[in-house]
Amino acid sequence: MHPLVAIAVVMLAAAVGGPVRADILIGLAGPITGKNGWLGEQIERGAQLAVADLNAAGGVLGQQVQLITADDFCDPEQAVAAAKKLVSDGVVFVDGHLCSGASIPASEIYAAAGVLMISPTSTNPMLTELGRVNVFRLAYREEATGILAGNYLADHWSSKNIAILHDNTLMGKGLAELTKEQLNRRGVREAIFQTYVPGQNNYGAEIDQLQAADVAVVFIGGYHTEVALMARAAYDRGYPLQLVGGTLGTEEFGLIAGPAADGALFMDLPDARRRAEAAPVVERFRASGYEPELFTLYAYGAVQVWAQAAQKAGSLELQTMIAALRENQFDTVLGPIDFDDKGDLAVQNPVWWVWRGGTYVPLE
């Protein structure tokens, strides 16, 4: 068809039959590749199934939904590029980002463009402290985990040498500092507080230093790949080092650490797979051969929240959506969701996990 004819057909359809139907575009942003790609796959799978389920049920406001994925590599600069691409593509909502260091700079792009953002996993307080009213999250704030971790260390190892390490990322450093603050409030001083360089293949030097200082337990603010390598290095030396950290809820940690994973403690989101509301979704994931690990259902839940807010608002206009998100409760695979005036969860709920027998289970 000649382009001018095509334009005429579109104009005629609009004149006689109302507006031409188009999909609603939404985005998914996270580390689809790179060392955190295992986590990125979780949120991508969750968003994909949520969109498929929405469309099977009739879509949102009578329109089908199309998901566009952008890879941010958990990197601030790449996150800005990914956000600009999604805005250019015309998305009205972004499910993401995963890492706090990516979410915060990306949120500025979405705020300027009038795009709604719901991060399923970012925990750094600054994400919702900057006053960007378009920003919400389904994860707890790091203050909650810092208090939880500091208290646990003080309650269980106050008489032992404790080390706190972090990777100097926004997430890792923030979590380590908040844990140190709470530990010190409890009257316990750490033996070592220092950074390590992420992305290395061997952390034997760090483990040697901890062993020389007779450290019994180390809290690590960082991602699962480096923590797994440290666990393996300690295990290979026969050094009974207790590992404590966050974000170890992925099969890859167990694959890298091997038998050294057993006993590792970490704080993370509650496992939505155990909720009755999630059972049908979990069953569909497993029937397809995919196990919906920890972050998967949070990305699914973010799409649910957005879709329900749109239905309640009767519109995708940003301010109307923001009002709907702040004024309503949403029924999701994560259970009931309520936001406070900052866009944080009304209830902060980090929980403890432990690796046992090649998998992670709730710490009883």
N, C-alpha and C positions, 0 to 999 in steps of 0.2 A: 504494500500500500504506500502511495506517495505521502510524504510527511504532512503536506498541507491537507490532504484528505483525512489523515489520522486525526489532525487537530480539529477539523470540522466535526468528525464523528464524536469526539470527546465533548465539544461544545454543545452539540445537539443533544447528547445524552444528559448533560447537565441541565439543559433547558427544559426537556420534557419529562425527565425521570428523577430529578434531584441530583445531588452531588455524586460524582463518580466514586465508587467504593475503593478504598486503599487500605493496606495493612497498617497497623500501628507498629512503629519500629521501637524496639528497646535494646539496650546494650548489656553485655556481660564483659567485665574487665577484670583481669587477674593474670597471674604468671602462667600462661599457657605453655611456655617453654622455659628452659633453664633449670636451675637446681631445685626450684620450688614448683616445677611443673606437675608433680604428683598432687600437690594441693590445688593447683589451678585446674587440674582435671576434675577434682571433686566439685568445685563450684560450677564449672562448665556443664558437667553432667546434670547437676541439680537444676540449673536454669533451663537447660534444654528440655528435660522432662516436664518441668512446670509449664513451659510454653506449649508443649504438645498437649498436655492435659487441658490447659485453658482453651486451646483451639478446638479440641474435641468436644468441649462443653459449650461451644458457641462463641468463644472469643471474649473480648472486652468491649462493652458499649456497642455490641453488634458488629464489631470488626475483628478480623483475625490479627494475630500478633506475630511479628517476625523478630527473631533474635539475631543480633549482630555481635560477634565476639571480637574483642581487642586484647592483644597481648601486651602487658605492661612490664613483664619480667621482674616484678617486685622492685622496680627501679624508679626513683622520683622523676627523672627526665623522660624516661619512656612512658611513664604514667601520664604525664602532661600530653605527650604526643598521642597516646591512645585516647585520652579524653577529647582532644581536639578532633580526632578522626571520627569518634562517635557523634560528637556534636555536628560535624560536617555531614555525617550520614543522615542526620535528622531524628535521632532517638529522642524520646520524651522522658525516658527513665533509664537509669543504669543500675544493674545489680552488681555491686562491686564498690571498691576494689578489695582485694584480699589483705594485702600488707598495709599497715598504717602509713609507712613511708611513701607508699604510692597513693593511698586514699587522700591524704591531706592536700598535696599539691593538685591532684586531679579535681578535688572538690571546688577549688577556686575557678577552674574552667567551667564546671557545670553551673556554679552559682551565677557566673557572668552570662551564661547562655540560657538560664532559666530551665535547666534540666534537673529533674528529681534524682536523688542518689540515695540508695539504701545499701550500706556495706553489710555483708553477712558476717564478717569476721574481724574487722579492724577494732583494736582495743585502745589505742593511744588516746588519752583524754582530749588532746588538742583538736581531734576531728570534730567534736561538737562544742568546743569552747571558743571557736572563732566567730560564732554568731551567724553562720551561713544557714539560713532557715530551710534550705532545700535538702539538707543533709540529715540522714537518720542512720541508725545501725541496729543490728540484731545481736551483736556481741556485747559483753559486759565491758566496763571501763577498767583500765589497768590498776586504778587505785584499789579495786576490789581484790584483784589477784595479788597485789603487793602486800596488802594486809593479811590475806590468807596465807601466803608463802612465808612472810616474816614471822607470823604466829606459829606456823607449823615447825619452822626451823628452831625457834626458841623453845617450843614445847618439847621437842624430841632430841635436840643436840646442843643444848646450851653449854654443856660441859666439854664439848668437842671443838676441834678447830673447823671452822666453817669458811669456805671460800665462795665468793660471788664473782662470776665472770659474765661478760656480755660482748656482743659482736659489734657494738657501736651503731647499730641501726636504730631507727626511731623506736621500734617495738622492743628490741632487745635491751637497749640502754635504759629506756623508760621503765621496763619491768624490773630490771636489776636495781635501779636506784630506789624505786618504791619499796622493793623487798628489803633493801638495806635500811631504809628509813624506819620501817616497822620493826625489823630485827633490833635496831639500835634503841628504839623506843622501849623495847622489852628489856633493855639493859644488857644485851649481848652484842659484842663487837666481833666483826668478821676478821679472820686472819689475813685474808687476801681479797682485794677488790681491784679488778683490772679487766682490760679488754683483750680480745683475741681477734685475729684477722679471719673473716669468713672466706670460704671458697678454697681453702687449702685442702690438700689430700692427706695430710698427716698432722696430728696434734700431740705427738709424743712429747715435745718439749714442754707443752703446757701441763701434761700429766706428770712429767718428771718434777716440775716445780711444785705441784700440789703434793706429791708424795714426799718430797724433801721437807716440806713444811708440816708434815704429819696431818694433812687435811683429811677429815673423815667424811665430810659431805660437801658437795659443791652445788650451788644453785647457778644455773646457766640461763641467761637471757639471750636467746638466739633460736635459730631454726634447726629442724630435726636432723639435717644432714651432718652438720658439724658436731652436734651433741652425740650422734651415733658414732662418729669417728673417735670422739673422746672416750666414750664408753668402751669401745673396742680396744683402744690403746691401754686403758687401765686394766681391762680384763686380761689382755695378753701379758701384762707384767705381774699378774697375780695380786694386784692392788685392789682391795675391797672398798672401792670408793662409791659412796652413795650419790647417785645422780638425781637432781631435782630440777625441774624446769617447766617450760610451757610449750605448747604446740608440738607435741610428740605423737599426736593421734593420727598416724598414717602408717600403712603397712611398710612403707619404705624405711622407716626408722628401724623396724625389726629386721628387715633384710640386710641393712648395712651393719647394724650392731651385732646381729646374730645372737649367740647365747648371752652376750653382755647386756642385752636389753632387759633381761629379767631383773625386776626390782626397781627399775627406773620409775620415778614418780613425776607426774606432771599435772598441771592445772589446765583446764580447758573448758569449752562449752559442754553443757549436758548433752548426752547422746540421745538425739531425738528418735533414733531407731527403736528405742524402748517405749515410746509413747503409742497409745492406742490410735491416736489421730493419724500417725504416720504409717501404720501397718499396711494399708493397701499400696501406698507408694513404695515402701520398702520391698514389698512382695514383687512389684513390677520391676524394680531395679534388679532384684536377685534373679528373677525369671529371665532377664536379658543377659545374665552372666556377670553383672556388675554389683559389687558390694558397696552400698552408699556410706562410705566412711564419714567421719565426724563433720566435715564442713558441707557435705553434699546437700543435706536437708536444710541447712541454713540458707543456701542459695535458692533452693526450691521455695522456702518460706518467704524470702524477700519478694519473689514474683507474686506469691499469693497475697502478701500484704498490699503490694502496689495495685493488683487487680481488684481487690476488695475495696480499697480506697477509691479507685476510679468509679466503681459501681455506686458507692455511697455518695460520692461527689456529683455523679452524673456528668462528669466532665474530666478532661485531661489537663485543663488549665492549671498552671503551677500553684497559684495561691489557693485555689479551691482544693487541690489535692493536699497541700500542706495542712489546711484546716481539717480536712477529713482524717488525716493521719494523726493529728494531735487530739482530736475529739472522740475517736472511736476505738473500740477494741476489735482485734482481728483474730479469726479462728484459723490456725495454721497447723502444719505438721509439727511445729515446735510447741504447740499448745497456744493458749490465749496470749496475744501480744498487745501491750500498751506502751505508748511513748510518753516521756515527759516533755517539758517545754523546750528542752535542748535537742530533742531528737534521740535521746538515750532510752534504753529500756527502763520502764518504771521499776522493775525488779532486777537487781544485779545478782547473777547466779553462777559464778564459776564453781567448778567441782574438781575433786581430786580423782586422778586415774593412776593405775599402776600397771606396768608390763609384767605379765606372767604367762609362761608357757607359749611364748611366741605371739601373744596378742595383748591388747590393753583392755582392762576391765575396771569398773568403778572400785575405788579404794573403800573398803567397808570400815 
